Amino acid sequence: AGTVSNVTIVAGTGLTTTGTCNITTTGTCTPAIDTGHMGSPGTYQNLKITQGSSTTLTIAYDEVITGVTLGGTSYRESAGNHTLTVSGTGANGMDTGSVPANGLVCVYAISKGDNSTFAVLGSNAATNACSTIYPGASMPAGYTSSGLIGIWPTSSSNLVVGTQIGHHFRYQGTTAPSIITNGTAATLTSVTTTTAWPANPGNNVIEVDV
């Protein structure tokens, strides 16, 4: 057995750093962080979000991608498990303020530039539209990248009971908002759905029992 010393690793496509390291028969060499071209921010595998309580969401996924900008540096978290507590602010809480009384909360995966510190963040959709990258000015200290992974309805300032699996959100029990009452209309009648599901095209599919 022998030792190979001072192997130079040169950054190429998808690598952001260069460095040197020693390789032995029992060691590994990982001086560079793969932070490029991992996928679009907000991309995930096996995402599931459930309401833990009126103020918490339980979030789990096999993998998620966050990004500093679209097409820019990105980071990957594997086997993520987080609890979003909307009664507080900061990492794993709201960006600022509180949830809307009757509206929607954007749910973001967020990360620091070390490729190892990840959390989640809520944002009032009425203040900051649910864009792919968190658009607000209140990212927690040290966090630089984000990706939209969910949009959650609220009712009477509480998170509604429901489950999101992938892009599919399902209201549970009697938590679905009333869009139209007492059934019929003699002519075509417009209804407002802005608090029932997001305007973001393609972000979520809403299922409601009727």
C-alpha positions in Angstrom: 0.0 0.0 0.0 1.2 3.5 -0.7 0.3 7.1 -0.5 -0.3 9.6 -3.3 0.2 13.1 -2.2 -0.7 16.6 -3.5 -3.3 15.5 -6.1 -4.6 18.7 -7.7 -8.4 18.8 -8.3 -9.3 21.4 -11.0 -12.7 22.9 -11.0 -14.7 22.0 -14.1 -18.3 22.0 -15.1 -20.4 22.0 -12.0 -17.5 22.5 -9.6 -16.9 25.8 -7.8 -13.6 25.2 -6.1 -10.1 23.8 -6.7 -7.9 22.3 -4.1 -5.3 19.6 -3.2 -5.5 16.6 -0.9 -3.9 13.3 0.0 -5.2 10.0 -1.1 -4.4 6.9 0.9 -5.8 3.4 0.8 -8.1 4.3 3.7 -9.0 7.8 2.9 -11.1 9.9 0.6 -10.5 13.1 -1.3 -13.3 15.6 -1.6 -11.9 19.2 -1.8 -14.5 20.6 -4.3 -18.2 21.2 -3.7 -20.4 20.3 -6.6 -22.7 23.3 -6.7 -23.5 23.8 -10.3 -26.2 22.5 -12.7 -27.9 20.2 -10.1 -31.4 21.1 -11.3 -33.8 24.0 -11.0 -34.4 25.5 -7.6 -37.4 24.0 -5.9 -36.9 20.6 -7.6 -37.5 17.8 -5.2 -38.0 14.1 -4.8 -40.7 12.5 -2.7 -41.9 15.7 -1.0 -44.6 15.4 1.7 -45.9 18.2 3.8 -48.5 17.7 6.5 -50.2 20.1 9.0 -48.7 19.2 12.4 -50.8 21.8 14.2 -52.5 25.2 13.5 -49.1 26.8 13.5 -46.7 24.0 12.2 -46.0 22.1 9.0 -44.0 18.9 9.0 -41.9 18.7 5.8 -39.9 15.7 4.5 -38.3 14.9 1.2 -35.6 12.6 -0.2 -33.9 15.5 -2.0 -34.4 19.2 -2.7 -32.5 21.7 -4.8 -32.1 25.4 -3.7 -30.6 28.1 -5.9 -29.1 31.6 -5.5 -30.6 32.6 -8.8 -32.3 30.8 -11.6 -29.5 29.1 -13.6 -27.0 30.1 -11.0 -25.2 28.3 -8.1 -27.4 25.6 -6.6 -27.2 23.3 -3.5 -28.7 19.9 -2.8 -30.0 18.5 0.5 -30.7 14.8 0.9 -33.1 13.2 3.4 -34.5 16.5 4.6 -36.8 16.7 7.6 -37.9 20.1 8.9 -40.7 21.7 10.9 -42.0 25.1 9.8 -43.4 27.0 12.8 -45.3 30.0 11.5 -45.7 31.6 14.9 -42.1 32.6 14.8 -39.6 34.2 12.4 -36.3 33.2 11.0 -35.0 29.8 9.8 -37.8 27.3 10.0 -40.3 30.1 10.6 -41.8 33.0 8.7 -39.6 35.5 7.0 -41.3 38.4 8.8 -44.6 39.0 10.4 -47.4 36.5 10.6 -49.5 34.3 8.3 -52.4 36.0 6.5 -55.8 35.6 8.1 -57.3 34.0 5.1 -54.8 33.5 2.3 -51.7 31.5 1.3 -48.2 30.9 2.7 -45.3 30.3 0.3 -43.1 27.5 1.6 -39.4 27.6 0.6 -36.4 25.3 1.2 -33.5 27.5 2.0 -29.7 26.9 2.5 -26.4 28.6 3.3 -23.4 28.6 1.0 -21.7 25.8 2.9 -23.9 23.2 1.2 -24.6 21.6 4.5 -27.0 24.0 6.4 -30.6 23.8 5.2 -33.9 24.9 6.7 -37.4 26.0 5.5 -39.0 29.5 5.4 -42.6 30.7 5.2 -43.7 33.9 3.4 -47.0 35.6 3.1 -48.1 35.2 -0.5 -50.0 38.6 -0.3 -46.7 40.3 0.5 -44.3 38.2 -1.6 -45.8 36.3 -4.5 -44.7 32.6 -4.6 -41.9 32.9 -7.1 -39.4 30.0 -7.6 -36.7 31.9 -5.7 -37.6 33.7 -2.5 -38.1 37.4 -3.6 -38.3 39.2 -0.3 -35.7 41.1 1.7 -35.9 39.1 4.9 -33.9 35.9 4.3 -32.5 34.6 7.6 -28.9 35.6 8.3 -26.4 33.6 6.4 -28.9 32.0 4.1 -28.3 32.7 0.4 -30.3 30.2 -1.7 -33.9 29.1 -1.8 -36.5 27.1 -3.8 -40.3 27.1 -3.7 -41.6 23.7 -2.5 -45.1 24.4 -1.3 -48.0 26.8 -1.0 -50.3 26.4 2.0 -53.7 27.9 2.7 -54.7 29.6 5.9 -58.1 30.2 7.6 -58.7 32.5 10.5 -54.9 32.9 10.8 -54.4 29.2 11.2 -52.8 26.7 8.8 -55.6 24.5 7.4 -55.6 20.8 7.8 -54.3 19.2 4.6 -51.6 17.2 3.0 -49.3 18.0 0.1 -47.6 15.2 -1.8 -45.4 16.5 -4.6 -47.4 19.2 -6.4 -50.7 17.8 -5.1 -52.4 19.5 -2.2 -55.5 18.0 -0.6 -57.8 19.7 1.9 -58.9 17.4 4.7 -62.1 17.3 6.6 -64.1 20.6 6.5 -61.1 22.9 6.1 -61.7 23.7 2.4 -62.9 27.3 1.9 -66.4 28.0 0.7 -66.1 29.3 -2.9 -69.8 29.3 -3.7 -72.8 28.6 -1.5 -76.2 27.3 -2.0 -75.5 25.9 -5.3 -77.1 27.1 -8.4 -77.1 30.2 -10.6 -79.4 31.1 -13.5 -76.6 32.7 -15.5 -72.8 32.3 -15.7 -71.5 33.6 -12.4 -67.9 34.5 -11.5 -66.4 33.2 -8.2 -63.3 34.2 -6.4 -60.7 31.5 -5.7 -57.7 33.6 -4.7 -57.7 32.3 -1.1 -58.4 28.7 -2.1 -55.5 27.9 -4.4 -52.5 29.8 -5.8 -52.3 31.7 -9.0 -48.9 30.2 -9.8 -49.3 28.1 -12.9 -48.2 24.6 -12.5 -47.1 24.9 -8.9 -49.8 23.0 -7.2 -52.9 20.8 -8.0 -55.7 21.3 -5.4 -58.0 18.5 -4.6 -61.3 19.3 -2.8 -64.1 16.8 -1.9 -67.5 18.0 -3.3 
